[in-house]
Amino acid sequence: MKRIALGVQYNGADWLGYQVQPHGQTVQNKLEQAIERFACVKLGTTCAGRTDAGVHALNQVVHFDTELERAEHAWVRGINAFLPESIGVRWARYLPAAPAPEQEFHARFSARSRTYHYLLYNHQVRSPLLAGRAGFTHWQLDVERMREAVKPLIGTHDFTAFRAAMCQAKTPVKEMHSIDIERHGDMILFTLRANAFLHHMVRNLVGSLVYVGQGREDTGWLGELLAGKDRTQAAPTFMPDGLYLSKIEYDEKWGLPQEEPSILPAF
């Protein structure tokens, strides 16, 4: 058996999340159907991180095991031939053999960090051209206030205040490596990098940051929420449209492409 990793990109607006569901309208459903049509055998996949309905990915990473022998470029072209336009395989790599099963590459457990982008259109009037591709608020936001507000979040913390009620993570403690906020005209780009994220964590953080950027809450509010560990005290979960799973980082020994995501995803 050989283990293969794929880099997968998708526009999540058309799909009800990543994970397989009985209704079949998910990215994983369509990806595994395409793999089966190309390989002529059913092959289950494991992803680096599941995304919700409406959430996009610039570089989702999945792996699967197979006895088939195909060139890496053949896997890319062959699977893409059976995928809808909103989903595409960017690259395929065979993983080096490991001396023991617990040392094998795993798309989820071998990941060292994950980076998400949230793209927010900040204008008085919504743009129909950005529907499903960027979040939107008509309130003029102060980027400097938001940058100040995220400082208490850097480091290892209990992020219960920004965790969805249905989150299945074993622990709410995560290590936030960095949060960068940049304005590009009417676009505000949030870039969050951490060892892992809780369910809805990025969207809950963005929603609370919007409150700070409006001046509705002061710059110390996110630190207070973090300490309080009460999800009900934070802002509502922000819309999924502008959320992009941008990069999964792995040890160099695996030989996977480590592309730097675009500063403005998909634009």
MILOZA-134402 format. One record per residue: y, z, x of N, C-alpha, C, O, CB in turn. Coordinates in steps of 0.2 Angstrom, whole numbers, padded with zeros to 4 digits, always signed. Each point is the difference from the previous one (the first is absolute). Glycine has a CB too. Layout:
% residues N
YZXYZXYZXYZXYZX ...
***
This chain:
% residues 267
-0006+0000+0004+0006+0000-0004+0006+0000+0004+0001+0003+0005-0007+0003-0014 +0011-0010+0007+0007+0000+0004+0005+0002-0005+0000-0001-0006-0004-0008+0013 +0009+0013-0004+0006+0002-0004+0006-0004+0002+0001-0002+0005-0006+0014-0005 +0008-0014-0006+0005-0005+0001+0006+0004-0004+0000+0003-0005-0007-0014+0005 +0013+0010+0003+0006+0002-0003+0005-0006-0002+0000-0005+0004-0001+0016+0004 +0004-0010-0013+0004-0005-0003+0007+0003-0001+0001+0006-0002-0010-0012-0003 +0015+0002+0007+0006+0002-0002+0002-0004-0006+0000-0006+0000+0003+0008+0012 -0001+0001-0017+0001-0002-0007+0007+0001-0002+0003+0005+0001-0015-0004-0004 +0015-0006+0000+0007+0000-0002+0000-0002-0008-0004-0004-0002+0009+0001+0014 -0001+0007-0016+0000-0002-0007+0007+0002-0003+0003+0005+0002-0016-0004-0002 +0014-0005-0005+0006+0002-0005-0003+0004-0006-0004-0003-0004+0010-0008+0007 -0005+0017-0003-0003+0004-0005+0002+0000-0007-0003+0003-0004+0002+0004+0013 +0007-0011-0010+0002-0001-0007-0005-0003-0005+0001+0002-0006+0010-0003+0011 -0015-0003-0002-0005-0003-0005-0006+0005-0001-0005-0002-0004+0008-0009+0008 -0004+0016-0001-0006+0004+0000+0001+0007-0002+0005+0003+0001-0010-0010+0008 -0001+0010-0011+0001+0007-0003-0003+0005+0006-0004+0004-0001+0002-0008-0011 +0005+0003+0018-0002+0004+0005-0005-0003+0005-0002-0006-0001+0004+0016-0006 -0004-0006+0012-0005-0003+0005-0007+0001-0002-0004-0005+0000+0012+0007+0009 -0010+0004-0011-0007+0002-0001-0003-0003-0005+0003-0001-0006+0000+0012+0010 -0010-0013-0003-0004-0003-0005+0000+0004-0007+0000+0006+0000-0007-0010+0009 +0008+0000-0014+0000+0003-0007-0004-0004-0005-0001-0006+0002+0012+0011+0000 -0014-0002-0007-0004-0004-0005+0003-0006-0003-0003-0005-0001-0003+0015-0001 +0013-0010+0001+0003-0006-0002+0001-0006+0005+0001-0005-0002+0005+0013-0006 -0007-0006+0014+0000-0005+0005+0007-0003+0002+0000-0004+0005-0011+0001-0010 +0016+0006+0003+0007-0003+0002+0003+0004+0005+0006+0002+0000-0005-0006-0011 -0005+0005+0017+0003+0003+0006-0001-0004+0006-0004-0005+0000+0001+0016-0005 +0006-0009+0010+0000-0004+0006-0007+0000+0003-0003-0005+0002+0015+0008+0001 -0015+0003-0003-0007+0001+0003-0005-0004-0004-0005-0003+0003+0008+0014+0001 -0003-0011-0011-0004-0005-0004+0000-0007+0003-0005-0003+0001+0007+0011-0011 +0004-0011+0010+0001-0007+0002-0002-0001+0007-0003-0005+0001+0013+0004-0009 -0009+0006+0013-0002-0001+0007-0007+0000+0000-0003-0005+0004+0013+0010+0000 -0014-0001-0007-0007+0001+0001-0003-0006-0004-0005-0003+0002+0006+0015-0001 +0002-0015-0006-0003-0006-0003+0001-0006+0004-0005-0004+0001+0008+0009-0012 +0003-0005+0015+0001-0006+0004-0005+0001+0006-0003-0006+0002+0015+0005-0005 -0013+0007+0006-0005+0000+0005-0007-0002-0002-0004-0003+0004+0011+0013+0001 -0009-0008-0011-0006-0001-0002-0001-0008-0001-0006-0003+0001+0005+0014-0007 +0006-0014+0003-0001-0007-0001+0000-0004+0007-0004-0005+0001+0011+0006-0012 -0004+0001+0016+0000-0003+0007-0007+0002+0003-0003-0004+0003+0016+0004-0002 -0015+0006-0001-0006+0003+0004-0006-0001-0004-0005+0000+0003+0012+0008+0003 -0006-0010-0013-0006-0001-0004-0005+0007+0000-0006+0000-0001+0006-0012+0004 +0004+0017-0002-0004+0007-0001+0006+0005-0001+0005+0000+0002-0015-0003+0006 +0008+0008-0012+0005+0005-0002+0001+0005+0005-0005+0003+0003+0002-0004-0015 +0009+0002+0014+0002+0005+0006+0005+0004-0002+0006-0002-0002-0009-0006+0010 +0002+0015-0008+0005+0005-0002+0005+0001+0006-0002-0001+0006-0006+0006-0014 +0014-0004+0006+0005+0001+0005+0003+0007+0000+0000+0004-0005+0003-0016+0004 +0000+0015+0007+0003+0006+0000+0007-0001+0003+0001-0004+0004-0011+0010-0003 +0016-0003-0005+0006-0002+0002+0004+0006+0004-0003+0006+0000+0004-0013-0010 +0004+0006+0013+0004+0005+0004+0003+0005-0005+0001+0006+0002+0001-0014+0008 +0001+0005-0015+0003+0004-0005+0001-0003-0007+0003-0006+0000+0003+0011+0010 -0007-0002-0015+0000-0003-0007+0007+0000-0002+0004+0005+0001-0015-0001-0004 +0013-0010+0000+0007+0000-0003+0000-0001-0007-0005-0002-0003+0009-0003+0013 +0001+0008-0014+0001+0000-0007+0002-0007-0003+0001-0005+0004+0002+0017-0003 -0003-0012-0007+0002-0006-0004+0007-0002+0002+0004+0004+0000-0012-0001-0010 +0009-0009+0012+0007-0003+0001+0002+0001+0007+0005-0002+0002-0002+0005-0013 -0007+0001+0016+0001+0001+0007-0002-0006+0004-0006-0002-0001+0006+0015-0001 +0003-0015+0007-0001-0005+0004-0003+0002+0007+0000+0006+0002+0009-0013-0008 -0012+0002+0010-0002+0002+0006+0001-0006+0005-0001-0006-0002-0008+0013-0003 +0012-0005+0011+0001-0005+0005-0006-0001+0004-0001-0005+0003+0014+0007-0003 -0016+0004+0001-0006+0000+0005-0005+0006-0002+0000+0004+0004+0007-0009+0005 -0010+0004-0015-0005+0004-0002-0006-0001+0005-0001-0006+0002+0005+0006-0014 -0008+0005+0014-0006-0002+0004-0006+0003-0004-0001+0005-0002+0008-0004+0013 -0012-0006-0011-0007+0002-0003-0005-0002+0005+0001-0004+0005+0003+0002-0017 -0010+0005+0011-0006-0001+0004-0006-0001-0004+0000+0003-0006+0005+0003+0016 -0010-0010-0008-0006-0001-0003-0006-0001+0005+0002-0002+0005+0004-0002-0016 -0012+0005+0009-0006-0001+0005-0004-0006-0003-0001-0001-0006+0001+0013+0009 -0002-0016+0002-0004-0006-0002-0004-0003+0005+0001+0002+0006+0008-0005-0013 -0015+0000+0005-0004-0003+0005+0002-0007+0002-0003-0003+0004-0006+0010-0008 +0013-0010+0000+0002-0007+0001+0004-0001+0006+0004+0005+0003-0004-0006-0015 +0000-0005+0015+0003-0002+0006+0005-0005-0002-0002-0006-0001-0007+0010+0009 +0015-0003-0007+0006-0005-0002+0005+0001+0006+0001+0006+0002-0004-0007-0015 +0007-0004+0015+0005+0001+0004+0006+0004-0004+0000-0001-0006-0003-0010+0012 +0007+0014-0002+0005+0004-0003+0005-0004-0005+0001+0002-0005-0002+0006+0015 +0003-0014-0007+0004-0004-0004-0003-0003-0006+0003-0002-0005+0003-0001+0016 -0013+0003-0011-0004-0003-0006+0001+0005-0005+0000-0002-0006-0008-0005+0013 +0007+0014-0005+0001+0005-0006+0007+0000-0003+0000+0000-0006-0008+0007+0012 +0013-0008-0002+0007-0001-0003+0000-0006-0005+0002+0001-0005+0003+0005+0016 -0006-0012-0008+0000-0006-0004-0004+0000-0006+0001-0002-0006+0002-0004+0016 -0010+0009-0009-0005-0001-0005+0002+0005-0006+0000-0002-0006-0008-0001+0014 +0010+0009-0006+0002+0005-0006+0006-0002-0003+0001+0000-0006-0006+0009+0012 +0010-0011-0003+0007-0003-0003-0002-0005-0005+0004-0001-0004+0003+0004+0015 -0012-0007-0009-0001-0006-0005-0002+0002-0007+0001-0004-0005-0005-0002+0015 +0002+0013-0011-0002+0002-0006+0005+0006-0003-0002+0003-0005-0010-0006+0008 +0017+0004+0000+0005+0005-0002+0006-0003-0004+0002-0006+0001-0005+0013+0009 +0006-0003-0014+0006-0003-0004+0006+0000+0005-0001+0003+0005-0004+0002-0016 +0010-0008+0009+0006-0001+0005+0003+0007+0002+0003+0000+0005-0001-0011-0011 -0003+0016+0002+0004+0006+0001-0004+0005+0005+0002+0005+0001+0003-0006-0012 -0011-0002+0013-0004+0004+0005-0002-0004+0006-0002-0006-0002-0002+0013-0008 +0004-0005+0016-0002-0004+0005-0002+0004+0006+0002+0005+0002+0006-0013-0005 -0013+0005+0007-0003+0003+0006+0004-0003+0006+0000-0006+0000-0012+0008-0005 +0015+0003+0009+0004-0002+0005-0004-0001+0007+0001-0005+0004+0009+0011-0010 -0015-0002+0007-0004+0000+0006-0007+0003-0002-0001+0004-0004+0012-0004+0012 -0016-0001-0003-0006+0003+0000-0002+0001+0007+0001-0003+0004-0004-0003-0015 +0000+0012+0012-0003+0002+0006-0006+0004+0000-0002+0004-0004+0013-0003+0008 -0016-0003+0000-0006+0003+0001+0001+0007+0004+0004-0001+0005-0011-0010-0005 +0004+0016-0002+0002+0006+0004-0006+0002+0005-0006-0002-0001+0012+0006-0009 -0004-0001+0016-0005+0001+0005-0005+0005-0003+0001+0004-0004+0007-0007+0013 -0014+0002-0007-0006+0005-0002+0002+0007+0003+0002+0000+0006-0011-0010-0006 +0007+0015-0004+0001+0007+0002-0007+0003+0002-0005-0002-0003+0015+0003-0004 -0010+0004+0012-0006+0003+0002-0004+0004-0006-0006+0001+0000+0011-0001+0012 +0000+0002-0017-0003+0004-0005+0004-0001-0007+0006-0002+0001-0009+0011+0008 +0000-0009-0014+0003-0001-0007+0007+0003-0001+0005-0003-0002-0016+0001-0002 +0011+0009+0006+0007+0003-0001+0005-0002+0005+0006+0002-0001-0012+0008-0002 +0005-0014+0008+0005-0003+0004+0002-0007-0002+0004-0003+0004-0009+0010+0005 +0002-0010-0014+0002-0007-0002+0007+0000-0003+0002+0005-0002-0014-0007+0000 +0014-0004+0002+0007-0001-0003+0000+0001-0007-0005-0002-0003+0008-0006+0012 +0002+0011-0012+0000+0001-0007+0007-0001-0002+0005+0003+0002-0014+0005-0003 +0010-0013-0004+0007-0002-0002+0005+0006-0002+0005+0000+0002-0010-0011-0006 +0002+0016+0001+0004+0006-0002+0000+0005+0005+0005+0002+0002-0008-0004-0014 -0003+0004+0014+0000+0006+0005+0002-0001+0007+0001+0005+0004-0010-0001-0012 +0008-0010+0010+0003-0002+0007+0007-0001+0001+0003+0000+0005-0014-0005-0004 +0015+0005-0007+0007-0001+0000+0004+0006+0003-0002+0005-0001+0000-0013-0009 +0006+0006+0015+0004+0005+0003+0007+0002-0004+0002+0005+0000-0007-0009+0011 +0007-0001-0014+0006+0001-0004+0001-0006-0005-0003-0005+0000+0009+0011+0009 -0002-0005-0014+0002-0005-0005+0007+0000-0001+0004+0005+0000-0015-0003-0006 +0014-0008+0005+0007-0002-0001+0001-0003-0007-0003-0005-0001+0005+0004+0014 +0002+0004-0017+0002-0003-0006+0008-0002+0000+0004+0003+0003-0013+0004-0009 +0010-0013+0003+0007-0002-0001+0002+0001-0008-0005-0001-0004+0005-0007+0014 +0006+0011-0011+0002-0001-0007+0006-0004+0000+0005+0002+0003-0010+0009-0007 +0006-0016+0000+0005-0005+0000+0004+0001-0006-0003-0001-0006-0003-0007+0013 +0012+0010-0007+0004+0002-0006+0007-0004+0000+0004-0001+0004-0009+0012-0004 +0005-0015-0006+0006-0004-0001+0005+0005-0003+0000+0002-0006-0006-0013+0004 +0012+0011+0005+0005+0005-0002+0007-0004-0002+0004-0002+0004-0009+0011+0003 +0005-0011-0013+0005-0004-0003+0002+0002-0007-0004+0003-0003+0000-0012+0011 +0010+0007-0011+0002+0002-0006-0005-0003-0006-0001+0002-0005+0013-0001+0009 -0014-0007-0002-0004-0004-0004-0007-0002+0003+0000-0002+0006+0011-0003-0012 -0016+0005+0002-0007-0001+0003+0000-0008+0001+0003-0004-0003-0009+0014-0003 +0001-0012+0011-0001-0007+0001-0007-0002-0002-0005+0003+0002+0012-0002+0008 -0007-0006-0015-0007-0002-0002-0004-0003+0005-0006+0000+0000+0011-0002-0011 -0002+0000+0017-0004-0003+0005-0004+0005+0004-0004-0002+0004+0013-0007-0003 -0007+0015-0002-0003+0006+0004-0005+0004-0004-0003+0005+0002+0013-0005+0005 -0011-0002-0014-0004+0003-0004-0007+0001+0003-0003-0005+0002+0010+0001-0012 -0010+0010+0010-0006+0001+0003-0001+0000+0007-0005+0002+0003+0001-0007-0013 +0010+0004+0014+0000-0001+0007+0004+0006+0003-0001+0001+0006-0001-0013-0007 +0007+0015-0003+0004+0005+0003+0002+0005-0005+0000-0002-0006+0004-0006+0014 -0003+0014-0007+0002+0005-0004+0007-0001-0002+0003-0005+0004-0011+0013+0000 +0011-0005-0009+0007-0001-0002+0003+0006-0002-0003+0004-0004+0000-0016+0001 +0010+0013+0005+0004+0005-0003+0007-0003+0000+0002-0002+0005-0010+0012-0002 +0012-0008-0009+0007-0003+0000+0005+0005+0003+0005-0001+0001-0008-0006-0011 +0000+0014+0011+0004+0005+0003+0002-0002+0008-0005-0001+0003+0000+0010-0012 +0011-0009+0011+0001-0001+0007-0002+0006+0004+0002+0006-0001+0008-0013-0002 -0014+0005+0008-0004+0006+0004+0004+0001+0007+0002-0005+0003-0013+0002-0010 +0011+0009+0009+0003+0002+0006-0006+0000+0005-0004+0005+0000+0014+0001-0005 -0011-0010+0010-0005+0000+0004+0000+0005+0005-0005+0003+0002+0004-0015-0003 +0007+0014+0003+0001+0006+0005-0003+0006-0003-0003+0005+0003+0013-0010+0002 -0008+0006-0012-0003+0006-0003-0007+0001+0000-0003+0005+0001+0013-0005-0008 -0013-0006+0005-0008+0000+0000-0003+0001+0007-0005+0003+0001+0006-0011-0011 +0002+0005+0015-0002+0001+0007+0000+0008+0002-0005+0002+0003+0009-0014+0000 +0001+0015-0005+0001+0007+0001-0006+0004-0004-0003+0005+0003+0016-0006-0001 -0014-0001-0008-0005+0003-0004-0007+0000+0002-0004+0005-0002+0012-0008-0007 -0010-0002+0013-0007-0001+0002-0002+0004+0006-0006+0001+0002+0006-0012-0007 +0005+0014+0008-0001+0003+0007-0005+0006-0001-0005+0001+0004+0016-0004+0000 -0011+0007-0009-0005+0005-0001-0007-0002-0001-0005+0004+0000+0014+0003-0005 -0010-0013+0003-0007-0003-0001-0004-0002+0006-0006-0001-0001+0011-0003-0010 -0001+0003+0016-0004-0002+0006-0004+0005+0003+0002+0006+0001+0008-0014+0002 -0016+0007-0001-0005+0005+0003-0005+0001-0005-0001-0004-0005+0010+0009+0011 -0013+0000-0005-0006+0002-0004+0002+0005-0005+0002+0005+0001-0010-0008+0008 +0007+0001-0016+0002+0004-0005-0005-0001-0006-0004-0005+0000+0016+0004+0003 -0011+0006-0008-0004-0001-0006+0005-0004-0005+0005+0002-0002-0011+0009+0004 +0003-0017-0004+0005-0004-0004-0002+0000-0007+0000-0005-0004+0001-0002+0013 -0003+0013-0012-0002+0001-0007+0005-0002-0005-0001-0003-0005-0006+0012+0009 +0014-0008-0002+0005-0002-0004+0001-0007-0001+0003-0002-0005+0003+0012+0009 -0009-0014+0000+0000-0008-0001-0007-0003-0001-0001-0006+0001+0011+0006+0006 -0014+0004-0010-0007-0002-0001-0002-0001-0007+0002+0004-0005-0005+0003+0015 +0000-0012-0012-0002-0002-0007-0005+0005-0003-0004+0003+0004+0007-0015-0002 -0003+0014-0008-0004+0004-0003-0008-0002+0001-0004+0004+0001+0013-0001-0009 -0010-0009+0008-0007-0003+0000-0002-0001+0007-0005-0003+0002+0007-0002-0013 +0002+0007+0016-0002-0001+0007-0006+0003+0002-0001+0006-0002+0013-0007+0005 -0016-0003+0001-0007+0003+0002-0001+0002+0007-0005+0001+0002+0001-0009-0011 +0010+0008+0012+0000+0002+0008-0003+0007+0000+0002+0004-0004+0008-0012+0007 -0014+0009+0003-0002+0007+0001+0005+0005+0001-0001+0006-0001-0010-0012+0005 +0016+0004-0001+0006+0004+0002+0006-0003-0001+0001-0006+0002-0008+0011+0007 +0013-0002-0011+0006-0002+0000+0004+0000+0006+0006-0003+0000-0006+0006-0012 -0003-0001+0018+0003+0001+0006+0000-0007+0004-0006-0002+0001+0003+0014-0001 +0009-0015+0001+0000-0006+0004+0005+0000+0005+0005+0004+0000-0009-0010-0010 +0003+0002+0015+0005+0000+0006+0005-0007-0001-0003-0005+0001-0005+0011+0007 +0014-0004-0009+0005-0006-0001+0003-0001+0007+0003+0004+0003-0001-0001-0015 -0004-0009+0014+0003-0002+0007+0007-0002+0000+0004+0002+0004-0015-0006-0001 +0013+0000-0008+0007-0002+0000+0002-0003-0007-0005-0002-0004+0004-0001+0016 +0007+0003-0014+0003-0003-0006+0006-0003+0002+0005+0004+0002-0010+0005-0010 +0006-0015+0008+0006-0004+0001+0003-0003-0006-0004-0003-0004+0000+0000+0016 +0010+0003-0013+0004-0003-0006+0005-0005+0003+0005+0003+0003-0008+0008-0010 +0003-0017+0005+0005-0005+0002+0003-0004-0006-0004-0001-0004-0002+0000+0015 +0012+0000-0010+0003-0005-0006+0001-0007+0003+0002+0000+0006+0004+0010-0011 -0008-0015+0002+0001-0007+0001+0003-0003-0006-0003-0003-0004-0007+0003+0012 +0017+0000-0008+0004-0002-0006-0002+0004-0006+0001+0006+0000-0001-0018+0005 -0003+0009-0010-0002+0003-0006-0007+0003+0000-0002+0003-0005+0010-0010-0001 -0011+0006+0012-0007+0002+0001+0000+0007+0004+0003+0000+0005-0007-0012-0006 +0000+0017-0001-0001+0006+0004-0007+0000+0001-0005+0000-0004+0014+0006-0001 -0011-0005+0011-0007+0000+0003-0002+0007+0002+0003+0002+0005-0002-0015-0002 -0006+0016-0006-0003+0006+0002-0006-0001+0004-0004-0004-0003+0009+0010-0007 -0006-0004+0016-0006-0001+0004-0003+0007+0001+0003+0004+0004+0002-0015+0001 -0011+0013-0007-0003+0006+0001-0006-0001+0003-0005-0004-0002+0010+0009-0008 -0006-0001+0016-0006+0000+0004-0003+0007+0000+0003+0005+0002+0001-0015+0005 -0011+0010-0008-0003+0007+0000-0007-0001+0001-0003-0006+0000+0011+0011-0008 -0012+0001+0010-0007-0001+0001-0004-0002-0006-0005-0004+0000+0006+0012+0009 +0002-0006-0015-0003-0002-0007+0005+0002-0005+0005+0004+0001-0017-0003+0003 +0011-0004-0010+0004+0002-0006-0004+0002-0006-0005-0002-0001+0013-0007+0006 -0004+0013-0009-0003+0002-0006+0001-0005-0006+0004-0004+0001-0003+0016+0003 -0005-0012-0009+0001-0004-0006+0008+0001-0002+0002+0005-0002-0015-0005-0001 +0016-0006+0002+0007-0001-0002+0005+0004+0005+0006+0000-0002-0010-0001-0010 +0002+0003+0017+0004+0004+0005+0007-0004+0002+0005+0002-0001-0015+0004+0005 +0009-0013-0002+0006-0004+0002+0004-0001-0006+0006+0001+0000-0012-0006+0008 +0004+0004-0014+0004-0002-0006+0003+0007-0002+0006-0001-0003-0013-0009-0001 +0004+0015+0004+0003+0007-0002+0006+0002+0005+0005+0002-0002-0016+0001-0003 +0010-0005+0012+0005+0001+0005+0006-0004-0002+0006+0002+0001-0015+0001+0008 +0008-0009-0010+0005-0005-0001+0004+0002-0006+0006+0000+0000-0013-0009+0005 +0004+0011-0011+0003+0002-0006+0005+0006+0002+0005+0000-0003-0015-0004-0004 +0007+0009+0011+0005+0005+0001+0005-0002+0005+0006+0003-0001-0016+0005-0001 +0009-0012+0006+0005-0003+0005+0006-0003-0004+0006+0000+0002-0014-0001+0007 +0006-0003-0014+0005-0003-0004+0005+0005-0004+0006-0001+0000-0015-0009-0002 +0006+0016+0000+0004+0005-0003+0005+0002+0006+0006+0002-0002-0015+0002-0006 +0007-0003+0014+0004+0002+0005+0006-0005+0002+0005+0002+0000-0015+0005+0005 +0007-0013-0005+0005-0006+0001+0005-0001-0005+0006-0002+0002-0015-0003+0004 +0008+0007-0012+0005+0000-0006+0005+0005+0001+0005+0000-0003-0014-0005-0004 +0007+0011+0010+0004+0006+0000-0002+0005-0005+0003+0005-0001+0006-0012+0005 -0014+0005-0008-0003+0004-0005-0003+0007+0003+0000+0005-0003-0002-0015-0004 -0001+0010+0013-0002+0005+0003+0003+0000+0008+0001-0005+0002-0012+0005-0009 +0011+0006+0010+0003+0001+0006-0006-0002+0006-0005-0001-0002+0013+0010-0002 -0005-0009+0010-0005-0003+0005-0005+0005+0002-0005-0002+0003+0014-0005+0001 -0009+0013-0006-0005+0005+0002-0005+0001-0006-0005+0003+0001+0013+0003+0006 -0008-0010-0012-0004+0000-0006-0007-0001+0002-0005+0003-0002+0014-0006-0005 -0011-0003+0011-0007-0002+0002-0003+0006+0004-0006+0001-0001+0009-0013+0001 +0001+0015+0004-0003+0006+0004-0002+0006-0005-0005+0003+0001+0012-0007+0009 -0003+0005-0015-0001+0005-0005-0006-0002-0004-0005+0004-0002+0017-0001+0001 -0013-0009-0001-0006-0002-0004-0006+0000+0004-0005+0003-0002+0012-0011-0004 -0007+0006+0013-0006+0001+0004-0002+0007+0001-0006+0002-0001+0010-0011+0007 +0001+0014-0006-0002+0007+0001-0003+0003-0007-0004+0004+0000+0013-0003+0009 -0006-0004-0014-0002+0003-0007-0007-0003-0002-0003+0004-0004+0015-0003+0001 -0014-0006+0005-0007-0003-0001-0001-0001-0008-0006+0002-0002+0002+0004+0012 +0009-0008-0014+0000+0000-0007+0002-0008-0002+0006-0001+0000-0004+0014-0002 -0007-0017+0001+0001-0007-0002+0005+0000-0006+0004-0005+0000-0015+0002+0004 +0011+0007-0009+0004+0000-0006+0008+0000+0002+0004-0002-0004-0014+0007-0003 +0011-0002+0013+0007+0001+0002+0003-0007+0003+0006+0000+0001-0008+0013+0000 -0002-0017+0001+0003-0006+0004+0001-0006-0005-0001+0001-0006-0006+0002+0016 +0010-0008-0008+0002-0006-0004-0006-0003-0003-0006+0000+0003+0016-0002+0003 -0010-0002-0011-0005-0004-0003-0003-0005+0005+0004-0002+0005+0000+0003-0017 -0010-0003+0011-0003-0005+0005+0004-0007-0001+0001-0002-0006-0013+0008+0005 +0014-0009+0007+0004-0006-0001-0005-0006-0001-0006+0001+0001+0015+0004+0007 -0006-0010-0010-0004-0006-0002-0004-0003+0006+0002+0001+0006+0007-0004-0014 -0015+0000+0007-0004-0003+0005+0003-0006+0004-0003-0002+0005-0007+0008-0011 +0014-0010+0002+0002-0007+0002+0001+0000+0008-0002-0005+0003+0006+0003-0015 +0000+0006+0015+0002-0001+0006-0004+0003+0006+0002+0001+0006+0009-0001-0011 -0017+0003+0003-0004+0003+0005-0005-0004+0003-0004-0004-0003+0005+0014-0004 -0001-0010+0014-0004-0005+0004-0004+0005+0005+0003+0003+0004+0005-0013-0005 -0015+0009+0001-0004+0003+0005+0001-0005+0006-0003-0006+0000-0006+0012-0008 +0012-0004+0013+0002-0005+0005-0004+0000+0007-0001-0005+0003+0012+0007-0008 -0013+0004+0007-0004+0000+0006-0005+0006+0000+0002+0005-0002+0008-0011+0008 -0016+0004-0003-0005+0005+0001-0001+0000+0008-0002-0005+0003-0004+0004-0015 +0007+0007+0015-0001+0000+0007-0007+0003+0002-0002+0004-0002+0015-0003+0004 -0016-0005+0003-0006+0002+0003+0000+0000+0008+0004-0002+0003-0010-0003-0013 +0001+0009+0012-0001+0000+0008-0001-0007+0002-0003-0004-0003-0002+0016+0003 +0008-0013+0006+0000-0007+0003-0007-0002+0001-0002-0006+0001+0013+0008+0004 -0016+0002-0004-0007-0001+0002-0003-0005-0006-0005-0003+0002+0004+0014+0005 +0003-0011-0013-0003-0004-0005+0003-0007+0000-0003-0004-0003+0002+0014-0004 +0006-0011+0011+0002-0007+0001+0003-0004-0006-0001-0006-0001-0007+0006+0009 +0011+0004-0013+0003-0003-0006+0007-0002+0001+0003+0004+0004-0011+0003-0011 +0010-0012+0003+0007-0002+0001+0005+0006-0003-0002+0003-0005-0002-0015+0003 +0009+0013+0006+0004+0006-0002+0007-0003-0001+0005+0001+0004-0011+0007+0003 +0007-0012-0012+0006-0004-0001+0005+0005-0003-0001+0005-0003-0005-0015+0000 +0013+0009+0006+0005+0004-0003+0003-0003-0006+0001-0006+0000+0002+0009+0012 -0003+0001-0017+0002-0003-0007+0007-0002+0000+0004+0003+0004-0012+0004-0009 +0010-0012+0001+0007-0003+0000+0004+0006-0003-0002+0004-0003-0002-0015+0001 +0010+0011+0005+0005+0005-0002+0002+0000-0007+0001+0005-0003+0004-0006+0014 -0006-0005-0014+0001-0001-0008-0006-0003-0002-0001-0006+0000+0013+0005+0000 -0017+0005-0002-0007-0003-0002+0001-0006-0005+0003+0001-0005-0008+0010+0007 +0001-0016-0001-0001-0006-0004+0007-0004-0002+0000-0004-0004-0010+0010+0000 +0015-0004+0008+0006-0004-0001+0003-0004+0006+0005-0003+0000-0002+0012-0008 
***
